Amino acid sequence: MKIFNTLTRSKEEFVPIEPGHVRMYVCGMTVYDYCHIGHARVMVVFDMVTRWFRASGFQVRYVRNITDIDDKIIKRAVENHEPVGALTERFIAAMNEDAAALGVLPPDHEPRATAYVPQMLSLIGDLERNGLAYQAGLPDGTEGDVNFSVRGFRGYGRLSGKSVDELRAGERVAVGDGKRDPLDFVLWKRSKADEPREVKWPSPWGEGRPGWHIECSAMSCTLLGKHFDIHGGGADLQFPHHENEIAQSEGAFGHETGKPFVNLWMHNGFVRVDDEKMSKSLGNFFTIREVLKKFDPEVVRFFILRAHYRSPLNYSDAHLEDARQGLDRLYTALSGAGVDSAVHHSASAPVFQQLAVQWASRPEIARSVIGFAQAMDDDFNTPVAIAALFDLAAEVNRATDSDLKPDIAGLMRQLAGVLGLLGRSPQEFQQSGVQGLDRSRIEGLIAERAAAKASKNYARADAIRADLLAQGVVLEDGPGGTTWRTA
């Protein structure tokens, strides 16, 4: 298995620290609002990564944190006149609903920053003893924030590929913040008098709260150790967040472990909207909930996985509609093979070489199985893996042996299950996404149409068909009666 390491800017063979085990940390959401489509990409991508590791026989310990203390959270809670805890609980629940809708399995650990303040204080203390943290003196003679001394850490800038001097260019020292260097970043924020009581913790440096960067170092090192396999997140976190995590963690523990904080860094690409960067200021900012009002959740997951995780993802209704049609072709192949039930995929997946041997008499099918596995082992190349699914769908459609069709369809579904796809019955998928009509109403109109046809009132039967089509429902007449699907 080869994975692109952002730190070395190259694909590397993945060699776990402990054979057969993967320890992975991914930066999660700051919970002050509903998750947007960029968050959806992070959740789906690293869910896919975790599933593939497990499919490949690894035991995975996957940690994705929750930032539940932050300037934006405090600001929103104050604006809403509600406790910070009530705000964060509400949006954590919403996040979990969105993740479940997208087929994202819960991480093994989902630590909340507020539960790890003692570990953060211990880490800051280590940095202070190592000469890498200092408390700022303010002009009024009081003590301010505790900052990390960037120039004291050799190697700062390795992840972003910039030297300290390059990063220093253009920076300005904020008046009165007490920083020794504008690149220095906050480890511990002194409390402000007007901040809510619940966001203030005692510390050796005065009452306050943690800075954002120190949170992830404390949570990851506590749950995965001071040296672990993979750290992931969105490309926007590469600098300064992940750069700062390296500096903090290695600054505190590097002399102790003699090893890097993390062996391999993974970053998924940005989400763009109609080829423009997604942002609230441009008015092209979409929450997951808004998108799911228009498109089935599995279509959104399929749309995300059709692109390589490191490439930009261009969001548009047209691209999502194209994804829906593609996913519909796969479900149609299942339906044509007589596969009409849902399936519950287990965490373990097929042993691919055994499957290839099993299908040795059908080399075109064996090639699809091997191609799927090779694509996933090549830096999680989901576009090529999904192409293998379409090859199998074509084989299902071409098969003339009625006994062989379900077997090929079952194989296709096995492989798709590793990506968290094709777990529903074809009918359930093809009847999803109808707006404004419930199933009982549709079934009632189908019955009314059948009665109209029986009484030779073909004008009424045709009118019902046309009315349903206008509302996005296609009727299909067959030997077993009339079925329906979304247009």
C-alpha angles and dihedrals in degrees: 000000000000125000130184109246112208090202095059095026091227142093111263134189107255111241112175119222089233113035112251094010133097124195111193134175123192126187108243136195134310100226109220099104142014117296116261132213091271089060088048089058093052092048095046095042096052091040086057091048091051092047092051093049089052091045087054092056101261125136105230131204103194120187123186114175134214119222103214099163120057142122092262092050093051092046093050093047092051091048090050093045090231135120116271090236092055091050094049094045090054094051094042088057090048091048091052091050091052093047093049091049089054092051093250112157115224114261117248090248128019105184121190116221094229090062092058103052093115090055090049092052090050091051092049089050090054090051092049091051089049091054095249101107130057136173114240120237113221126217091250090060096254125121118254138186125339109243136193114240102229096188089055091064113077113218099030108158099035094120096047093039093234130119121233090250091053091049090046093058111103095008118129129202110242109239112260098357093120096228117152091210129017090233092060111108134209121265098169126019119212111232122257118224094239096051120108117269092238093066095057123093128179116247141163087260096051134274114321147101137268125274116243098251097052091056095069094044091053096046096044096046092046094051102032105023133254091289120037141160112253138013118188144178144124121317089247089068096057089092130057101352101051093034088056093047090057092049094049097043098043091039089057102036109013094095088050099048100029086214138096120271091243132011098210134023121204125190127182119217129258125273115237128191115219087339094308126107111264112247139147091235091060092048092235097109116127129188119214089246093056091050093048090057087067104029136041112254093238089054089055091049091048090048091053094047094047087072123065108257094239096050125086112268113220110207120204136138089246092056092047091049089051089051090051091054091048093051089046089058090056093048090046089057089053090049092048089054091054094253101143106152135085120248131211109221117215123221091254119073137202120295097245101206090051090051091050090052090047089056096040091120088062103050094180089059094043088052090055092052093048091043091053092052094044091050092052091047088053099077093303094296097190096170090063092041090053090049086059088056090055089050089055091047088055089051089051090053093046096047113108095185106093090206093051097051096069091045093054091043090051090052091050090051091049092056093042089051089064086063093044093253138125095024096134132073112269090242093054091052095044092050094049126105100035108150122210098005128083123212095252090055091050092048089049091054090048089054091048090050091050090052090048091052091047090054089045092245091142094162090062092044091052091046091054091050091048093046092051092046090053087056093050100265122125119200119211120194117208142156091278094050134265123329129180140212138173116277 
